[in-house]
């Protein structure tokens, strides 16, 4: 059993953070999936319009420690390359 006040509050704090982090992860994944779906449907312009929102979601997730900075950078780079290739076609 928790002994101090802080250890009694810790589970509630962890739960709040878990909920917020889950929301960030889901938003990030949703945007990436939308962009990939648009690319499959040959709608590169639509995917390009989503790019700033994807960048924002990835950067926020990295800033808050949900994902690592290099992971965010890698995902942004790969998405940009996919869109650029799709536009060239």
N, CA, C and O of each residue as an XYZ file, in Angstrom:
356
protein
N       0.840     -1.197      0.000
C       0.000      0.000      0.000
C       0.878      1.251      0.000
O       1.965      1.266      0.578
N       0.379      2.303     -0.664
C       1.138      3.557     -0.676
C       1.275      4.140      0.733
O       0.366      4.043      1.557
N       2.413      4.734      0.977
C       2.668      5.274      2.301
C       2.519      6.798      2.317
O       1.801      7.346      3.153
N       3.192      7.469      1.401
C       3.156      8.925      1.402
C       2.035      9.460      0.517
O       1.442      8.726     -0.274
N       1.756     10.757      0.667
C       0.700     11.382     -0.133
C       1.002     11.291     -1.622
O       0.112     11.013     -2.426
N       2.268     11.526     -1.990
C       2.617     11.508     -3.413
C       2.430     10.129     -4.026
O       1.984     10.010     -5.167
N       2.765      9.099     -3.284
C       2.572      7.752     -3.836
C       1.096      7.383     -3.914
O       0.717      6.519     -4.705
N       0.266      8.023     -3.109
C      -1.177      7.795     -3.204
C      -1.745      8.475     -4.446
O      -2.693      7.980     -5.057
N      -1.159      9.614     -4.814
C      -1.639     10.359     -5.986
C      -1.076      9.823     -7.292
O      -1.641     10.061     -8.360
N       0.016      9.112     -7.213
C       0.715      8.638     -8.409
C      -0.182      7.849     -9.382
O      -0.133      8.127    -10.580
N      -0.993      6.887     -8.931
C      -1.818      6.133     -9.899
C      -2.765      7.017    -10.711
O      -2.959      6.782    -11.904
N      -3.350      8.024    -10.078
C      -4.249      8.926    -10.808
C      -3.470      9.724    -11.838
O      -3.949      9.941    -12.951
N      -2.276     10.159    -11.473
C      -1.419     10.920    -12.378
C      -1.031     10.067    -13.592
O      -1.077     10.531    -14.731
N      -0.655      8.837    -13.334
C      -0.271      7.915    -14.403
C      -1.441      7.681    -15.351
O      -1.263      7.648    -16.569
N      -2.629      7.519    -14.796
C      -3.812      7.283    -15.616
C      -4.114      8.485    -16.509
O      -4.437      8.317    -17.685
N      -4.011      9.696    -15.958
C      -4.243     10.903    -16.758
C      -3.243     10.989    -17.906
O      -3.619     11.296    -19.038
N      -1.994     10.724    -17.621
C      -0.965     10.774    -18.664
C      -1.198      9.693    -19.718
O      -1.009      9.932    -20.911
N      -1.606      8.507    -19.278
C      -1.845      7.407    -20.211
C      -2.956      7.772    -21.193
O      -2.847      7.505    -22.390
N      -4.021      8.381    -20.683
C      -5.146      8.765    -21.535
C      -4.714      9.807    -22.569
O      -5.051      9.691    -23.747
N      -3.973     10.816    -22.131
C      -3.517     11.874    -23.043
C      -2.551     11.308    -24.075
O      -2.646     11.638    -25.257
N      -1.624     10.463    -23.642
C      -0.650      9.880    -24.563
C      -1.330      8.986    -25.591
O      -0.956      8.984    -26.764
N      -2.327      8.229    -25.149
C      -3.070      7.361    -26.066
C      -3.773      8.204    -27.124
O      -3.791      7.849    -28.302
N      -4.351      9.325    -26.692
C      -5.021     10.221    -27.632
C      -4.035     10.745    -28.677
O      -4.358     10.811    -29.863
N      -2.848     11.112    -28.238
C      -1.832     11.624    -29.164
C      -1.405     10.553    -30.168
O      -1.269     10.827    -31.360
N      -1.198      9.344    -29.677
C      -0.785      8.245    -30.553
C      -1.869      7.955    -31.594
O      -1.573      7.790    -32.777
N      -3.115      7.895    -31.147
C      -4.212      7.592    -32.060
C      -4.368      8.682    -33.125
O      -4.602      8.377    -34.294
N      -4.238      9.944    -32.726
C      -4.336     11.047    -33.684
C      -3.231     10.950    -34.730
O      -3.471     11.118    -35.926
N      -2.028     10.678    -34.263
C      -0.874     10.557    -35.146
C      -1.093      9.423    -36.157
O      -0.907      9.611    -37.359
N      -1.481      8.272    -35.669
C      -1.696      7.108    -36.539
C      -2.833      7.354    -37.525
O      -2.749      6.962    -38.689
N      -3.912      8.015    -37.048
C      -5.065      8.277    -37.897
C      -4.665      9.149    -39.089
O      -5.057      8.876    -40.223
N      -3.888     10.192    -38.826
C      -3.460     11.091    -39.897
C      -2.562     10.380    -40.902
O      -2.692     10.587    -42.108
N      -1.660      9.550    -40.411
C      -0.763      8.811    -41.305
C      -1.558      7.829    -42.167
O      -1.288      7.682    -43.358
N      -2.530      7.166    -41.563
C      -3.365      6.232    -42.326
C      -4.196      6.962    -43.374
O      -4.362      6.468    -44.489
N      -4.724      8.147    -43.020
C      -5.494      8.929    -43.985
C      -4.627      9.306    -45.184
O      -5.052      9.192    -46.334
N      -3.410      9.754    -44.899
C      -2.501     10.144    -45.976
C      -2.166      8.944    -46.860
O      -2.155      9.058    -48.085
N      -1.894      7.801    -46.245
C      -1.592      6.594    -47.029
C      -2.780      6.174    -47.884
O      -2.606      5.739    -49.022
N      -3.988      6.305    -47.337
C      -5.185      5.958    -48.100
C      -5.344      6.893    -49.293
O      -5.719      6.459    -50.382
N      -5.060      8.170    -49.087
C      -5.142      9.127    -50.195
C      -4.104      8.820    -51.266
O      -4.375      8.955    -52.460
N      -2.914      8.405    -50.837
C      -1.869      8.064    -51.811
C      -2.248      6.826    -52.624
O      -1.998      6.759    -53.827
N      -2.851      5.852    -51.952
C      -3.290      4.639    -52.658
C      -4.373      4.999    -53.673
O      -4.450      4.404    -54.748
N      -5.208      5.977    -53.324
C      -6.287      6.403    -54.222
C      -5.802      7.429    -55.250
O      -6.615      8.066    -55.919
N      -4.479      7.590    -55.380
C      -3.862      8.526    -56.324
C      -4.300      9.974    -56.101
O      -4.494     10.730    -57.053
N      -4.452     10.347    -54.830
C      -4.814     11.719    -54.490
C      -3.644     12.342    -53.719
O      -3.727     12.572    -52.512
N      -2.562     12.607    -54.443
C      -1.353     13.150    -53.810
C      -1.581     14.560    -53.279
O      -0.994     14.952    -52.270
N      -2.431     15.319    -53.958
C      -2.705     16.688    -53.511
C      -3.393     16.676    -52.143
O      -3.076     17.489    -51.275
N      -4.314     15.770    -51.962
C      -4.996     15.653    -50.671
C      -4.046     15.237    -49.562
O      -4.122     15.735    -48.438
N      -3.148     14.315    -49.896
C      -2.159     13.867    -48.915
C      -1.193     14.999    -48.573
O      -0.752     15.131    -47.432
N      -0.874     15.807    -49.574
C       0.046     16.928    -49.345
C      -0.582     17.959    -48.411
O       0.116     18.580    -47.611
N      -1.898     18.140    -48.513
C      -2.594     19.066    -47.618
C      -2.597     18.562    -46.177
O      -2.657     19.359    -45.241
N      -2.532     17.252    -45.996
C      -2.500     16.663    -44.649
C      -1.120     16.763    -43.999
O      -0.991     16.634    -42.782
N      -0.102     16.992    -44.808
C       1.275     16.973    -44.308
C       1.528     17.895    -43.114
O       2.172     17.461    -42.159
N       1.054     19.147    -43.118
C       1.292     19.998    -41.935
C       0.657     19.446    -40.661
O       1.230     19.563    -39.577
N      -0.521     18.850    -40.792
C      -1.178     18.265    -39.613
C      -0.407     17.050    -39.109
O      -0.304     16.829    -37.902
N       0.135     16.262    -40.042
C       0.946     15.101    -39.660
C       2.202     15.567    -38.937
O       2.569     15.014    -37.900
N       2.857     16.581    -39.485
C       4.060     17.131    -38.851
C       3.762     17.606    -37.434
O       4.518     17.342    -36.499
N       2.645     18.312    -37.297
C       2.274     18.852    -35.993
C       2.030     17.730    -34.981
O       2.503     17.798    -33.846
N       1.294     16.706    -35.395
C       0.992     15.585    -34.492
C       2.276     14.850    -34.090
O       2.454     14.497    -32.924
N       3.162     14.622    -35.052
C       4.420     13.933    -34.763
C       5.317     14.767    -33.849
O       5.928     14.238    -32.920
N       5.392     16.062    -34.115
C       6.232     16.929    -33.292
C       5.717     17.018    -31.857
O       6.502     17.007    -30.908
N       4.403     17.105    -31.705
C       3.835     17.158    -30.354
C       4.078     15.853    -29.607
O       4.399     15.859    -28.418
N       3.922     14.742    -30.306
C       4.159     13.446    -29.670
C       5.615     13.321    -29.239
O       5.906     12.794    -28.165
N       6.525     13.803    -30.073
C       7.947     13.742    -29.731
C       8.270     14.678    -28.576
O       9.051     14.338    -27.688
N       7.668     15.847    -28.597
C       7.925     16.836    -27.546
C       7.482     16.316    -26.180
O       8.139     16.571    -25.171
N       6.386     15.601    -26.152
C       5.827     15.090    -24.898
C       6.388     13.726    -24.495
O       6.035     13.189    -23.446
N       7.258     13.175    -25.329
C       7.875     11.905    -24.964
C       7.054     10.681    -25.308
O       7.359      9.581    -24.847
N       6.020     10.854    -26.108
C       5.201      9.709    -26.517
C       5.988      8.846    -27.493
O       5.960      7.617    -27.419
N       6.698      9.516    -28.419
C       7.629      8.835    -29.308
C       8.955      9.579    -29.234
O       9.010     10.717    -28.766
N      10.010      8.944    -29.690
C      11.314      9.602    -29.649
C      11.453     10.586    -30.811
O      10.758     10.488    -31.822
N      12.368     11.533    -30.634
C      12.572     12.586    -31.620
C      12.969     12.021    -32.980
O      12.470     12.475    -34.009
N      13.856     11.042    -32.988
C      14.296     10.460    -34.255
C      13.180      9.674    -34.937
O      13.110      9.623    -36.165
N      12.312      9.065    -34.141
C      11.175      8.342    -34.705
C      10.256      9.321    -35.425
O       9.784      9.042    -36.528
N      10.005     10.458    -34.804
C       9.164     11.478    -35.431
C       9.808     11.966    -36.724
O       9.136     12.118    -37.745
N      11.101     12.208    -36.672
C      11.825     12.677    -37.843
C      11.766     11.650    -38.971
O      11.553     12.006    -40.130
N      11.952     10.391    -38.632
C      11.914      9.321    -39.632
C      10.534      9.219    -40.276
O      10.421      9.081    -41.494
N       9.488      9.288    -39.456
C       8.135      9.181    -39.990
C       7.803     10.367    -40.897
O       7.160     10.198    -41.933
N       8.240     11.558    -40.509
C       8.010     12.740    -41.345
C       8.736     12.600    -42.678
O       8.176     12.895    -43.734
N       9.971     12.151    -42.620
C      10.774     12.004    -43.832
C      10.151     10.987    -44.778
O      10.021     11.241    -45.975
N       9.775      9.860    -44.250
C       9.201      8.807    -45.101
C       7.890      9.246    -45.728
O       7.620      8.936    -46.888
N       7.066      9.972    -44.961
C       5.796     10.438    -45.506
C       6.034     11.469    -46.603
O       5.349     11.455    -47.626
N       6.992     12.355    -46.401
C       7.315     13.367    -47.400
C       7.814     12.717    -48.687
O       7.427     13.126    -49.782
N       8.667     11.713    -48.559
C       9.196     11.010    -49.735
C       8.067     10.305    -50.486
O       8.016     10.349    -51.715
N       7.163      9.656    -49.749
C       6.027      8.971    -50.393
C       5.181      9.961    -51.190
O       4.796      9.688    -52.327
N       4.899     11.107    -50.586
C       4.067     12.100    -51.263
C       4.793     12.662    -52.479
O       4.189     12.836    -53.538
N       6.073     12.944    -52.333
C       6.852     13.481    -53.461
C       6.881     12.496    -54.623
O       6.739     12.898    -55.778
N       7.060     11.218    -54.332
C       7.064     10.199    -55.391
C       5.717     10.126    -56.072
O       5.631      9.986    -57.291
N       4.662     10.222    -55.274
C       3.320     10.138    -55.820
C       3.004     11.341    -56.711
O       2.295     11.209    -57.708
N       3.529     12.504    -56.352
C       3.289     13.708    -57.157
C       4.025     13.610    -58.498
O       3.513     14.067    -59.519
N       5.219     13.018    -58.497
C       6.025     12.901    -59.726
C       5.377     11.984    -60.754
O       5.603     12.145    -61.954
N       4.577     11.024    -60.303
C       3.970     10.051    -61.232
C       3.041     10.676    -62.212
O       2.464      9.978    -63.047
